[in-house]
Amino acid sequence: MRGREVLGAYVAGDTLAHRLDARVKIVLLVLATVAVFAADAPWGLLLAAAGLVAALVASKTSPALVVRGLRPAALILAFSVLANAVVLVGQPGLSLDGLSRSALAVARIALLVGFALTLSSTTMPTEVATALSWLMAPLSRVGVPVGGISTATSIALRFIPITATELERIRAAQRARGARQDGGALEVLAGWRRVLVPLVVALFRRADDLAEAMADRCYTGEQTSMARPLRPVDWVALALGLAWVLAAALL
């Protein structure tokens, strides 16, 4: 089931979003970010939301995945809404303007999370690395380590499911030994400390093994571009994305 997939990990599929070139999807993500922050009027933000709906339909991604992506920051977002809505100076009460501003900010964050999760769930890490290397190739002329950046991005994306799997393995092992992971706030914090310490150690061990493997293979950061020419469907997606951004910014 897609809902059980690791958040942010690639999900194999044969949708329109999966078939798009990774370079196009990265450019579309940048355009989506511009559209979300450039849309000031409510109609512009609704058009940006319509773009997210189209992306979810094209990738067959469940909206529940976007909700899961917002859960880690739910407390911070709720505090931001209250901080902008509650007035403590002058006449205490609720500010409708502050509530409107904070609600719009939360909506923008939710849209960005949705677009980012759509990209990560339909694009393999190797494709992301290749696309970034191609897009940033001109920067290599001024000394930017393009190959190293793209490789680091690919490794970071690959470590997302590894981290989730390692976390679940450690929690299952502790439950099998009778360790409690519920109770009061102090008990919950102590339980997470018993989980996070071995998790960090395991991740550092994996990172060290990876570094040794790359050193043994004489990795230098240089990459050979394997990018293929863009297809007509890719150019159409870029044109539609640009028109969508302009419409969202001008409405």
KEBAKOL-385806 format. One record per residue (C-alpha): residue in three letters; x, y, z. Coordinates in steps of 0.02 Angstrom, whole numbers, padded with zeros to 5 digits, always signed. Last residue first. Layout:
! residues N
alaXYZ
...
***
This chain:
! residues 251
leu-00207+01832-00526
leu-00038+01880-00598
ala+00073+01763-00497
ala-00040+01610-00516
ala-00059+01639-00704
leu+00127+01661-00730
val+00165+01503-00631
trp+00036+01402-00728
ala+00103+01463-00896
leu+00278+01408-00844
gly+00216+01237-00787
leu+00116+01212-00948
ala+00270+01252-01052
leu+00380+01136-00949
ala+00253+00994-00961
val+00241+01017-01150
trp+00431+01012-01164
asp+00435+00849-01066
val+00297+00773-01172
pro+00397+00817-01329
arg+00548+00719-01265
leu+00701+00795-01183
pro+00869+00731-01245
arg+00950+00595-01139
ala+01054+00627-00983
met+01197+00504-00955
ser+01322+00636-00899
thr+01487+00561-00845
gln+01528+00603-00666
glu+01679+00670-00574
gly+01672+00670-00385
thr+01842+00588-00361
tyr+01793+00411-00309
cys+01947+00300-00301
arg+01846+00139-00285
asp+01925+00102-00115
ala+01882+00280-00061
met+01700+00257-00108
ala+01691+00093-00012
glu+01775+00172+00140
ala+01653+00318+00138
leu+01505+00198+00124
asp+01565+00095+00271
asp+01586+00254+00374
ala+01411+00313+00327
arg+01339+00145+00377
arg+01428+00153+00546
phe+01371+00332+00571
leu+01192+00277+00536
ala+01204+00134+00662
val+01273+00249+00797
val+01137+00378+00764
leu+01003+00243+00778
pro+01083+00168+00934
val+01068+00339+01021
leu+00897+00382+00947
val+00803+00232+01017
arg+00855+00237+01201
arg+00833+00425+01196
trp+00660+00400+01122
gly+00611+00294+01272
ala+00679+00422+01394
leu+00578+00558+01309
val+00420+00450+01317
glu+00450+00412+01501
leu+00474+00596+01539
ala+00314+00645+01448
gly+00211+00513+01536
gly+00179+00335+01480
asp+00227+00252+01317
gln+00381+00173+01240
arg+00405+00032+01365
ala+00552-00087+01342
gly+00500-00270+01354
arg+00646-00345+01260
ala+00537-00376+01106
arg+00484-00193+01113
gln+00667-00144+01110
ala+00702-00250+00957
ala+00547-00180+00868
arg+00603-00002+00905
ile+00777-00038+00839
arg+00713-00118+00679
glu+00587+00023+00650
leu+00724+00153+00664
glu+00840+00056+00548
thr+00703+00042+00417
ala+00662+00229+00428
thr+00847+00275+00417
ile+00874+00163+00266
pro+00718+00232+00182
ile+00788+00410+00196
phe+00971+00361+00168
arg+00945+00344-00020
leu+00889+00524-00032
ala+01044+00584+00061
ile+01156+00477-00050
ser+01081+00553-00209
thr+01101+00729-00141
ala+01283+00695-00094
thr+01315+00628-00269
ser+01238+00782-00349
ile+01341+00898-00240
gly+01502+00802-00270
gly+01478+00802-00458
val+01442+00989-00462
pro+01595+01039-00364
val+01578+01227-00401
gly+01741+01294-00474
val+01676+01432-00588
arg+01663+01321-00743
ser+01577+01188-00639
leu+01429+01306-00621
pro+01380+01274-00803
ala+01346+01089-00760
met+01216+01131-00627
leu+01067+01068-00727
trp+01158+00913-00790
ser+01227+00864-00619
leu+01059+00898-00539
ala+00973+00785-00666
thr+01098+00644-00642
ala+01083+00653-00453
val+00893+00657-00461
glu+00891+00509-00579
thr+01004+00411-00462
pro+00888+00453-00317
met+00738+00380-00411
thr+00598+00501-00454
thr+00411+00475-00423
ser+00402+00478-00232
ser+00533+00617-00215
leu+00448+00733-00339
thr+00273+00711-00269
leu+00342+00732-00094
ala+00419+00900-00142
phe+00256+00961-00221
gly+00154+00912-00069
val+00277+00989+00054
leu+00273+01150-00046
leu+00083+01154-00043
ala+00078+01124+00145
ile+00204+01263+00174
arg+00099+01384+00070
ala-00059+01336+00165
val+00029+01363+00332
ala+00080+01538+00275
leu-00097+01575+00216
ala-00167+01520+00384
ser-00040+01630+00474
arg-00090+01783+00373
ser-00276+01751+00396
leu-00258+01724+00584
gly-00158+01884+00598
asp-00291+01980+00502
leu-00429+01902+00607
ser-00341+01955+00766
leu-00404+01863+00919
gly-00413+01946+01088
pro-00320+02062+01204
gln-00350+02248+01176
gly-00182+02335+01192
val-00049+02199+01191
leu-00092+02013+01203
val-00160+01982+01028
val-00184+01800+00979
ala-00191+01760+00792
asn-00007+01773+00744
ala+00060+01673+00890
leu-00085+01551+00877
val-00049+01511+00694
ser+00137+01497+00727
phe+00106+01379+00873
ala+00000+01267+00761
leu+00136+01265+00628
ile+00270+01221+00757
leu+00164+01079+00828
ala+00121+01011+00656
ala+00302+01010+00596
pro+00328+00821+00606
arg+00147+00793+00547
leu+00161+00894+00387
gly+00233+00752+00282
arg+00099+00635+00345
val-00034+00756+00283
val+00052+00761+00113
leu+00051+00570+00108
ala-00134+00571+00152
pro-00162+00666-00011
ser-00125+00499-00098
thr-00003+00502-00242
lys-00064+00439-00411
ser+00081+00534-00493
ala-00025+00630-00619
val-00167+00646-00493
leu-00052+00713-00357
ala+00028+00835-00480
ala-00143+00896-00540
val-00199+00923-00360
leu-00038+01018-00327
gly-00070+01130-00477
ala-00247+01161-00415
ala-00169+01220-00252
ala-00066+01347-00350
leu-00227+01404-00435
leu-00307+01423-00264
leu-00158+01527-00210
gly-00181+01640-00361
trp-00367+01656-00326
pro-00331+01703-00145
ala-00220+01848-00202
asp-00035+01848-00158
ala+00030+01708-00269
ala+00217+01736-00288
phe+00260+01620-00144
val+00167+01468-00209
ala+00205+01503-00391
val+00392+01522-00361
thr+00396+01357-00265
ala+00298+01275-00405
leu+00423+01340-00533
val+00565+01264-00432
leu+00470+01100-00423
leu+00437+01110-00611
val+00624+01131-00641
ile+00657+00976-00535
lys+00521+00879-00627
val+00590+00930-00797
arg+00765+00874-00751
ala+00694+00708-00688
asp+00617+00674-00859
leu+00432+00632-00850
arg+00385+00448-00850
his+00355+00437-00663
ala+00241+00590-00667
leu+00137+00513-00805
thr+00117+00355-00702
asp+00208+00190-00717
gly+00254+00155-00536
ala+00392+00122-00412
val+00383+00223-00252
tyr+00538+00326-00209
ala+00556+00373-00027
gly+00497+00537+00050
leu+00392+00455+00185
val+00424+00269+00190
glu+00280+00177+00108
arg+00134+00120+00211
gly+00010+00239+00129
arg+00063+00174-00041
met+00000+00000+00000
***
